[in-house]
Amino acid sequence: MHPHQFHIQRIDHMGLVAGMCKELGIANLLDSLVPNQSETRKISFGETVVSMLLNGLGFTARTLHMFPEFHADKPLDKLIRSGIEPEHINKACLAERWISFMNSV
């Protein structure tokens, strides 16, 4: 009999926050407000905002340059979507998405 390997990741209340964001379609709604997004982006504007909500409601108050570290031990495939890596959510990405949003409104 082979032992099973388990990997546990704590998401605390972030699962509820991410679930509500998905249920309400927050990322899709915000993406519709910023229609001219780069096709080569790793994470959309709406997904960036969801990651900021998770950080802000994570009671850690991590500054922008520490976003990759905050997300490093989180199951981003469950919280936001598969394919997103912690290094995709960085200061440059966050600034670029907000500039795009401000230029579109």
Contacts in CASP RR format, 6 or more apart in sequence:
PFRMAT RR
TARGET T0000
AUTHOR 0000-0000-0000
METHOD contacts of the structure
MODEL  1
MHPHQFHIQRIDHMGLVAGMCKELGIANLLDSLVPNQSETRKISFGETVV
SMLLNGLGFTARTLHMFPEFHADKPLDKLIRSGIEPEHINKACLAERWIS
FMNSV
9 73 0 8 1.000
9 74 0 8 1.000
9 75 0 8 1.000
10 73 0 8 1.000
11 18 0 8 1.000
11 74 0 8 1.000
11 75 0 8 1.000
11 78 0 8 1.000
11 79 0 8 1.000
12 58 0 8 1.000
13 57 0 8 1.000
13 58 0 8 1.000
14 54 0 8 1.000
14 57 0 8 1.000
14 58 0 8 1.000
14 74 0 8 1.000
14 79 0 8 1.000
15 78 0 8 1.000
15 79 0 8 1.000
17 53 0 8 1.000
17 54 0 8 1.000
17 57 0 8 1.000
18 50 0 8 1.000
18 54 0 8 1.000
18 78 0 8 1.000
18 79 0 8 1.000
18 80 0 8 1.000
21 27 0 8 1.000
21 50 0 8 1.000
21 53 0 8 1.000
26 46 0 8 1.000
26 49 0 8 1.000
26 50 0 8 1.000
26 53 0 8 1.000
27 44 0 8 1.000
27 46 0 8 1.000
27 47 0 8 1.000
27 49 0 8 1.000
27 50 0 8 1.000
27 80 0 8 1.000
28 46 0 8 1.000
29 46 0 8 1.000
30 45 0 8 1.000
30 46 0 8 1.000
30 49 0 8 1.000
30 101 0 8 1.000
31 37 0 8 1.000
31 44 0 8 1.000
31 45 0 8 1.000
31 46 0 8 1.000
33 45 0 8 1.000
33 101 0 8 1.000
33 104 0 8 1.000
33 105 0 8 1.000
34 45 0 8 1.000
34 46 0 8 1.000
34 97 0 8 1.000
34 100 0 8 1.000
34 101 0 8 1.000
34 104 0 8 1.000
35 104 0 8 1.000
36 100 0 8 1.000
36 104 0 8 1.000
37 44 0 8 1.000
37 45 0 8 1.000
37 100 0 8 1.000
42 84 0 8 1.000
42 85 0 8 1.000
42 88 0 8 1.000
42 93 0 8 1.000
43 51 0 8 1.000
43 80 0 8 1.000
43 84 0 8 1.000
43 88 0 8 1.000
43 89 0 8 1.000
43 93 0 8 1.000
43 97 0 8 1.000
44 97 0 8 1.000
45 97 0 8 1.000
45 100 0 8 1.000
45 101 0 8 1.000
46 97 0 8 1.000
47 80 0 8 1.000
47 81 0 8 1.000
47 84 0 8 1.000
48 89 0 8 1.000
48 93 0 8 1.000
48 94 0 8 1.000
48 97 0 8 1.000
49 97 0 8 1.000
50 79 0 8 1.000
50 80 0 8 1.000
51 67 0 8 1.000
51 71 0 8 1.000
51 80 0 8 1.000
51 89 0 8 1.000
52 94 0 8 1.000
54 71 0 8 1.000
54 74 0 8 1.000
54 79 0 8 1.000
54 80 0 8 1.000
55 62 0 8 1.000
55 67 0 8 1.000
55 70 0 8 1.000
55 71 0 8 1.000
60 70 0 8 1.000
62 69 0 8 1.000
62 70 0 8 1.000
64 91 0 8 1.000
64 94 0 8 1.000
64 95 0 8 1.000
65 90 0 8 1.000
65 91 0 8 1.000
67 86 0 8 1.000
67 89 0 8 1.000
67 90 0 8 1.000
67 91 0 8 1.000
67 94 0 8 1.000
68 86 0 8 1.000
68 87 0 8 1.000
68 89 0 8 1.000
68 90 0 8 1.000
69 86 0 8 1.000
71 86 0 8 1.000
71 89 0 8 1.000
72 86 0 8 1.000
74 86 0 8 1.000
76 83 0 8 1.000
76 84 0 8 1.000
76 85 0 8 1.000
76 86 0 8 1.000
77 83 0 8 1.000
77 84 0 8 1.000
END
